[in-house]
Amino acid sequence: MMKALILDGSPENDGTGDRLRRVMTAELLQRGWQVEHILLREKKIGPCAGDFYCWVRRPGVCNIDDDNRQLAAAVVNSDLMVWLTPVTFGGYSSVLKGIVDHLIQNISPYFTRLAGETHHRRRYARYPDFLLAGWQETPDERAEAVFRFLGYRNTLNFYARRSVCGVALAAQADVELYSLVDSWLQSLEAGAQISGVSLPEQILAPESTMPPRRALLLVGSPQGRSSTSHALGTYLMEQLAAHSVVTDTILIHPALHQPEKMQALFQTLTEADLAVLAFPLYVDSLPAPAIALLEQVAAQLPTLRTTPLRFAAITNCGYPESHHGVAALAVCEQFAHQVGCGWAGGLSLGAGPGLVHGTPIHELGRNAIPVRLALDPAAEALAEGTPIPRTVQAIWARSVIPAWLYRLVGNLGWKPQAKKYAAEKQLQHRPYTEPDRAE
């Protein structure tokens, strides 16, 4: 019997999510599927630490011993993986993203060329088909376009042979949901793949008549002050300070778990004219804790602020091509539009960990040149109250390191890293399908 795994990222008291889950389950059962439904908010899933231990210390198994391991195994051993989520700023809920971030344990650290760009190789011989199902309270074409594009990017990274992305509306009656889900499943059965999707053109905020007096850097990396995100964001803040902008920095991860730090974060956010989110790319989007913060900000910010806030973002990824980060920046832009902020633009840096590796920019030497080429004019524009120009955003679009060379050197580096943990012979280990399967 074919196995379908439903990873349900709906929040509490979400009536649309409950209805869509019931309809999805009924339609799958009617077709003869064995269905396992996982309500993610009831599971213990810690945030991905970004330490790559699941690749070099115990290959194929996350270093965090919680429910994420069992869920990663369930994904590998299913025939169909279904993700249910409210469309959240064009992306996924933080609840769903929490397990999505951990699914990198199911792929190999080794690089390959796929669809003309760099990705990670397969770890397993087969992967499940993929059905991404989202819902919106009201129609939002821009958010839906970002959602579909993100789904497409995920099909590449998770090697889904067949894939479908669908969006439902809260106002749709059950009979309409049944028809919708039936059409999604029919498309999967016909061998569909998510394709032909593109991001909407970004909408930058107009020039402000009041340049920012105070800027806040939000660091979304679990590595905190030793992260590439912190290094990039700090350099930008230093350049803003040189233009007489008062700056503050807050680390997202510790703040989320300490009420007094969250209170301080919101207080600083209400006083700032400009907020900049710096984060590493996690599975084509923001890390789950960064999304969780944006969810909280979206719920409270409109009641806390009486003056406009500008919002910008910087992301970096472990691929040489910077365009891997465009979906994440589109999610940030969608957040800005939905909460009434002015979108001040975003920058995506390819090969960020290899180029910066958490080192302060002023200590990088020659490696700082490509970084500063974008950050210096970006800071100047933001300090003047204008968005980051598109020409500046395009600077990092050119690969800092040739992709073929990055893949070659990167692949040579995994064995030495694994050797530190006596795991160099296990890099292609398949723990969730082999006899010594991890429990």
Secondary structure, DSSP 8 states (H G I E B T S, - for coil): --EEEEEE---TT-HHHHHHHHHHHHHHHHTT-EEEEEEGGGS---------HHHHTSTTS-SS-SHHHHHHHHHHT-SEEEEEEE-BTTB--HHHHHHHHHGGGGEEEEEEEETTEEEEEESSS---EEEEEEEESS--HHHHHHHHHHHHHHHHHTT-SSEEEEEEETT--HHHHHHHHHHHHHHHHTT----S------------SS--SEEEEEE--TTGGGSHHHHHHHHHHHHHHTTT-EEEEEEHHHHHT-HHHHHHHHHHHHH-SEEEEEEE-BTTB--HHHHHHHHHHHHHHHHH-SS--EEEEEEE-SSS-GGGGHHHHHHHHHHHHHHT-EEEEEEEETTHHHHTTT--GGG-GGGHHHHHHHHHHHHHHHHTT----HHHHTGGGS-SS-HHHHHHHHHHHHHHHHHTTT-TT-TT--TTTSTT---
